Amino acid sequence: MLCEIESFKLMHKQLVQDCLGLYVAIFQGKLVDHDNDPVVLLQRIKQQYPDQVVLRRKVEKQPGPIVRKM
C-alpha cells in the first residue's frame, strides 16, 4: 500500500488535470481505473484485482493525508 500511496502522490498533478473529482484506482504504481461513483469503482476493482491491494482515492486539488486502518 505504501508504494501505491507514493505513486498517487507522484501522479497527483497529472491526476488533477485528467481526473479531478473522480475516484481513481492505483495498482502497482499505475492508474488502472477511475469512476465518478466510488461503489461502482470498488466493484470493478474487486472483479479485476481479487485479493490484491489497490489504492482507491478521490482526486482533489490538494492531495491531503491518506488515512489507513491499522
Backbone as a printed PyTorch tensor [residue, N CA C, xyz], in Angstrom:
tensor([[[  0.8260,  -1.1960,   0.0000],
         [  0.0000,   0.0000,   0.0000],
         [  0.8670,   1.2550,   0.0000]],

        [[  2.0020,   1.1990,   0.6960],
         [  2.8550,   2.3900,   0.7340],
         [  3.3470,   2.7720,  -0.6590]],

        [[  3.6250,   1.7980,  -1.4950],
         [  4.0510,   2.0760,  -2.8720],
         [  2.9230,   2.7480,  -3.6500]],

        [[  1.6970,   2.2970,  -3.4240],
         [  0.5540,   2.8760,  -4.1380],
         [  0.3030,   4.3130,  -3.6780]],

        [[  0.4760,   4.5450,  -2.3910],
         [  0.3100,   5.9040,  -1.8600],
         [  1.3710,   6.8290,  -2.4610]],

        [[  2.5990,   6.3690,  -2.5150],
         [  3.6760,   7.1750,  -3.0980],
         [  3.4110,   7.4430,  -4.5840]],

        [[  2.9140,   6.4420,  -5.2880],
         [  2.5840,   6.6070,  -6.7040],
         [  1.4950,   7.6530,  -6.8830]],

        [[  0.4820,   7.6080,  -6.0220],
         [ -0.5940,   8.6040,  -6.0770],
         [ -0.0250,  10.0060,  -5.9070]],

        [[  0.8600,  10.1700,  -4.9350],
         [  1.4710,  11.4810,  -4.6960],
         [  2.2600,  11.9460,  -5.9220]],

        [[  3.0330,  11.0370,  -6.5130],
         [  3.8440,  11.3940,  -7.6750],
         [  2.9810,  11.7370,  -8.8900]],

        [[  1.8440,  11.0710,  -9.0260],
         [  0.9540,  11.2850, -10.1730],
         [ -0.0760,  12.3850,  -9.9320]],

        [[ -0.1030,  12.9300,  -8.7220],
         [ -1.1960,  13.8320,  -8.3420],
         [ -1.4040,  14.9860,  -9.3180]],

        [[ -0.3600,  15.6450,  -9.7220],
         [ -0.5040,  16.7990, -10.6230],
         [ -1.2130,  16.3860, -11.9120]],

        [[ -0.8070,  15.2790, -12.4960],
         [ -1.4370,  14.7900, -13.7340],
         [ -2.8590,  14.3110, -13.4640]],

        [[ -3.0730,  13.6710, -12.3310],
         [ -4.4200,  13.2050, -11.9810],
         [ -5.3880,  14.3820, -11.8410]],

        [[ -4.9180,  15.4790, -11.2700],
         [ -5.7670,  16.6680, -11.1370],
         [ -6.1730,  17.1680, -12.5210]],

        [[ -5.2540,  17.1440, -13.4610],
         [ -5.5640,  17.6010, -14.8210],
         [ -6.5560,  16.6710, -15.5150]],

        [[ -6.4000,  15.3550, -15.3080],
         [ -7.1830,  14.3760, -16.0580],
         [ -8.4120,  13.8410, -15.3280]],

        [[ -8.3690,  13.8160, -14.0020],
         [ -9.4030,  13.0810, -13.2440],
         [ -9.9340,  13.8520, -12.0300]],

        [[ -9.8460,  15.1700, -12.0290],
         [-10.2860,  15.9520, -10.8840],
         [-11.7410,  15.6230, -10.5450]],

        [[-11.9840,  15.2890,  -9.2850],
         [-13.3300,  14.9750,  -8.8160],
         [-13.7300,  13.5180,  -8.9870]],

        [[-12.9050,  12.7470,  -9.6730],
         [-13.2010,  11.3270,  -9.8710],
         [-12.4820,  10.4820,  -8.8290]],

        [[-12.9480,   9.2720,  -8.6600],
         [-12.2740,   8.2910,  -7.8180],
         [-11.3630,   7.4710,  -8.7180]],

        [[-10.1280,   7.3040,  -8.2880],
         [ -9.1520,   6.5720,  -9.0930],
         [ -8.6830,   5.3260,  -8.3480]],

        [[ -8.1780,   4.3770,  -9.1190],
         [ -7.6000,   3.1590,  -8.5640],
         [ -6.1580,   3.0780,  -9.0350]],

        [[ -5.2460,   2.9010,  -8.0780],
         [ -3.8200,   2.8030,  -8.3650],
         [ -3.3690,   1.3970,  -7.9680]],

        [[ -2.7340,   0.6940,  -8.9160],
         [ -2.2460,  -0.6580,  -8.6670],
         [ -0.8690,  -0.8080,  -9.3000]],

        [[  0.0680,  -1.2720,  -8.5230],
         [  1.4490,  -1.4530,  -8.9670],
         [  2.0040,  -0.1860,  -9.6200]],

        [[  1.6890,   0.9450,  -8.9940],
         [  2.2270,   2.2270,  -9.4320],
         [  1.5690,   2.8410, -10.6460]],

        [[  0.4480,   2.2610, -11.1020],
         [ -0.2090,   2.7640, -12.3090],
         [ -1.6870,   3.0310, -12.0590]],

        [[ -2.2070,   4.0230, -12.7530],
         [ -3.6400,   4.2820, -12.7490],
         [ -4.3060,   3.1760, -13.5620]],

        [[ -5.1690,   2.3920, -12.9100],
         [ -5.7770,   1.2630, -13.6050],
         [ -7.2650,   1.4470, -13.8800]],

        [[ -7.9090,   2.4120, -13.2020],
         [ -9.3370,   2.6270, -13.4180],
         [ -9.7360,   3.9290, -12.7480]],

        [[-10.8940,   4.4450, -13.1420],
         [-11.4580,   5.6360, -12.4890],
         [-12.9540,   5.6660, -12.7340]],

        [[-13.6690,   6.3730, -11.8480],
         [-15.1210,   6.4650, -11.9680],
         [-15.5900,   7.6160, -11.0910]],

        [[-16.7750,   8.1390, -11.3830],
         [-17.3250,   9.1750, -10.5100],
         [-18.0870,   8.5670,  -9.3360]],

        [[-18.3180,   7.2570,  -9.3670],
         [-19.0180,   6.5580,  -8.3010],
         [-18.0440,   5.5980,  -7.6090]],

        [[-17.7340,   5.8470,  -6.3240],
         [-16.7530,   5.0010,  -5.6460],
         [-17.2140,   3.5460,  -5.4850]],

        [[-18.5070,   3.3260,  -5.3740],
         [-19.0170,   1.9580,  -5.2090],
         [-18.8570,   1.1720,  -6.5040]],

        [[-19.1690,   1.7990,  -7.6220],
         [-19.0120,   1.1460,  -8.9260],
         [-17.5420,   0.8280,  -9.1700]],

        [[-16.6650,   1.7760,  -8.8370],
         [-15.2280,   1.5500,  -8.9900],
         [-14.7820,   0.3700,  -8.1230]],

        [[-15.2190,   0.3300,  -6.8820],
         [-14.8480,  -0.7640,  -5.9910],
         [-15.3070,  -2.1090,  -6.5420]],

        [[-16.4940,  -2.1690,  -7.0880],
         [-16.9990,  -3.4200,  -7.6570],
         [-16.1040,  -3.9040,  -8.8010]],

        [[-15.7230,  -2.9970,  -9.6800],
         [-14.8370,  -3.3860, -10.7880],
         [-13.4780,  -3.8310, -10.2790]],

        [[-12.9410,  -3.0990,  -9.3040],
         [-11.6270,  -3.4200,  -8.7630],
         [-11.6430,  -4.8040,  -8.1150]],

        [[-12.6990,  -5.1080,  -7.3790],
         [-12.8000,  -6.4300,  -6.7490],
         [-12.8370,  -7.5420,  -7.7940]],

        [[-13.4650,  -7.2770,  -8.9390],
         [-13.5280,  -8.2780, -10.0070],
         [-12.1960,  -8.4120, -10.7330]],

        [[-11.5680,  -7.2830, -11.0370],
         [-10.3550,  -7.2880, -11.8440],
         [ -9.0960,  -7.6270, -11.0470]],

        [[ -9.0960,  -7.2950,  -9.7510],
         [ -7.9090,  -7.4750,  -8.9220],
         [ -8.2730,  -8.1700,  -7.6050]],

        [[ -8.8340,  -9.3650,  -7.6760],
         [ -9.2330, -10.0470,  -6.4400],
         [ -8.0200, -10.3180,  -5.5480]],

        [[ -8.2210, -10.0890,  -4.2690],
         [ -7.1840, -10.3610,  -3.2560],
         [ -5.9070,  -9.5500,  -3.4570]],

        [[ -6.0020,  -8.4160,  -4.1430],
         [ -4.8560,  -7.5270,  -4.3500],
         [ -5.0810,  -6.2230,  -3.5890]],

        [[ -4.0050,  -5.5510,  -3.2620],
         [ -4.0910,  -4.2470,  -2.6110],
         [ -4.1250,  -3.1810,  -3.7010]],

        [[ -5.2470,  -2.4720,  -3.7830],
         [ -5.4300,  -1.4180,  -4.7690],
         [ -5.8440,  -0.1560,  -4.0160]],

        [[ -5.1210,   0.9220,  -4.2430],
         [ -5.4630,   2.1980,  -3.6200],
         [ -6.6080,   2.8250,  -4.3870]],

        [[ -7.6620,   3.1850,  -3.6750],
         [ -8.7780,   3.9120,  -4.2780],
         [ -8.8750,   5.2430,  -3.5620]],

        [[ -8.9420,   6.2990,  -4.3420],
         [ -8.8780,   7.6300,  -3.7490],
         [ -9.5590,   8.6350,  -4.6640]],

        [[-10.2490,   9.6110,  -4.0700],
         [-10.8400,  10.7030,  -4.8420],
         [ -9.7430,  11.7170,  -5.1520]],

        [[ -9.7200,  12.1810,  -6.3820],
         [ -8.7220,  13.1710,  -6.7940],
         [ -9.2640,  14.5600,  -6.4730]],

        [[ -8.5460,  15.2510,  -5.6180],
         [ -8.8920,  16.6210,  -5.2450],
         [ -7.6980,  17.5090,  -5.5400]],

        [[ -7.9150,  18.8280,  -5.5410],
         [ -6.8230,  19.7450,  -5.8860],
         [ -5.6170,  19.5730,  -4.9670]],

        [[ -5.8640,  19.3500,  -3.6940],
         [ -4.7880,  19.0930,  -2.7420],
         [ -4.7830,  17.6110,  -2.4170]],

        [[ -3.6160,  16.9650,  -2.4210],
         [ -3.5840,  15.5260,  -2.1940],
         [ -4.0860,  15.1090,  -0.8160]],

        [[ -3.8810,  15.9270,   0.2040],
         [ -4.3780,  15.6190,   1.5370],
         [ -3.7810,  14.3550,   2.1160]],

        [[ -4.0370,  14.1330,   3.3980],
         [ -3.4930,  12.9340,   4.0530],
         [ -4.2690,  11.6880,   3.6310]],

        [[ -3.5810,  10.5820,   3.6110],
         [ -4.2130,   9.2980,   3.3420],
         [ -4.2670,   8.5500,   4.6630]],

        [[ -5.4670,   8.2450,   5.1040],
         [ -5.6490,   7.5710,   6.3860],
         [ -5.7970,   6.0830,   6.1420]],

        [[ -5.0770,   5.3000,   6.9190],
         [ -5.1370,   3.8520,   6.7780],
         [ -5.6720,   3.2440,   8.0630]],

        [[ -6.3910,   2.1390,   7.9240],
         [ -6.8190,   1.3760,   9.1080],
         [ -5.6390,   0.5630,   9.5850]],

        [[ -5.4950,   0.4450,  10.8610],
         [ -4.4110,  -0.3580,  11.4480],
         [ -4.9710,  -1.6580,  11.9550]]])
